[in-house]
């Protein structure tokens, strides 16, 4: 089953309910669930927030339904600009 459909049905919602939340037509939302069109990244973020999950879960990149916590991100994984790092010496 499609993840978006699964998430929506778990909340006993209709496609038109989610479409309204996203300010799009129900037919457009249906295309997302049927994987006929790509979902814009802003919409993915809204859906992940609404369903309290991660974009990765919606996109089948993980089977972990819970959203990521900030503690999962390692300091090395966060890019930074050297000239903006304060010198402590």
Secondary structure, 3 states (H helix, E strand, C coil): CCHHHHHHHHCCCCHHHHHHHHCCCHHHHHHHHCCCCCCCHHHHHHHHHHHCCCHHHHCCCCCCCCCCCHHHCCHHHCCCCHHHCCCCC
